[in-house]
């Protein structure tokens, strides 16, 4: 019997949260069209705070979904190494 597999959901969720916040900051600080003046600093700070509030949880949700998918694939691969495949009975399909 092998050791239990590590749960991958939490690291993926944390990574998704960080990625979502960083993506929101990069989008907010992107340059405007050529020739237009940059927005004031207080408007940029307000944009960054708003995107951090919205993009962080969405990134965490995506990371959680990817973590669940990776966890399922990992357990499927570990189980297939430990147990031989059973033959499929075509009558039961």
C-alpha positions in Angstrom: 0.0 0.0 0.0 1.4 3.4 -0.9 1.3 6.6 1.0 -1.7 8.9 0.6 -1.5 11.4 -2.2 -1.0 15.1 -1.4 -4.1 17.2 -1.8 -3.4 19.7 -4.7 -6.5 21.8 -4.4 -5.2 24.4 -1.8 -1.9 25.2 -3.6 -3.7 25.5 -6.9 -6.3 27.8 -5.3 -3.6 30.0 -3.7 -1.7 30.1 -7.0 -4.9 31.1 -8.9 -5.6 33.9 -6.4 -2.1 35.3 -6.8 -2.3 35.0 -10.6 -5.7 36.7 -10.6 -4.5 39.6 -8.5 -1.3 40.1 -10.5 -3.3 39.9 -13.8 -5.6 42.6 -12.6 -2.7 44.8 -11.6 -1.1 44.4 -15.0 -4.3 45.2 -16.7 -4.9 48.3 -14.6 -1.4 49.6 -15.1 -1.4 49.0 -18.9 -0.7 52.1 -20.9 -3.5 54.0 -22.5 -3.8 54.8 -26.2 -1.0 56.8 -27.6 -1.4 60.5 -27.1 -3.9 60.3 -24.3 -2.8 61.5 -20.8 -2.4 58.9 -18.0 -5.2 58.8 -15.4 -4.5 60.4 -12.0 -2.8 58.2 -9.4 -5.9 58.0 -7.1 -8.0 56.7 -10.0 -5.3 54.1 -10.7 -5.2 53.0 -7.0 -9.0 52.7 -7.0 -8.9 50.6 -10.2 -6.3 48.3 -8.6 -8.3 47.9 -5.5 -11.5 47.1 -7.4 -9.8 44.6 -9.6 -8.1 42.9 -6.6 -11.5 42.5 -5.0 -13.0 40.9 -8.2 -10.1 39.1 -9.9 -8.7 37.5 -6.7 -11.7 35.3 -5.9 -12.3 34.5 -9.6 -8.6 33.4 -9.9 -9.0 31.3 -6.7 -12.1 29.7 -8.1 -10.3 28.8 -11.4 -7.4 27.5 -9.3 -9.7 25.4 -7.2 -11.2 23.8 -10.3 -7.8 23.1 -11.8 -6.6 21.7 -8.5 -9.6 19.3 -8.3 -8.9 18.2 -11.9 -5.2 17.6 -11.1 -6.1 15.8 -7.9 -8.5 13.5 -9.8 -5.9 12.8 -12.5 -3.3 12.1 -9.8 -5.5 9.7 -7.9 -6.5 7.9 -11.2 -2.9 7.5 -12.2 -1.9 6.2 -8.7 -4.8 3.8 -8.6 -4.0 2.5 -12.1 -0.4 1.8 -11.0 -1.5 -0.1 -7.9 -4.4 -2.1 -9.3 -4.6 -4.0 -12.6 -7.3 -3.0 -15.0 -10.4 -5.0 -14.9 -11.7 -6.4 -18.2 -14.8 -4.6 -19.4 -17.9 -6.7 -19.8 -19.8 -5.5 -22.9 -23.1 -6.8 -21.6 -23.0 -4.3 -18.7 -22.4 -1.2 -20.7 
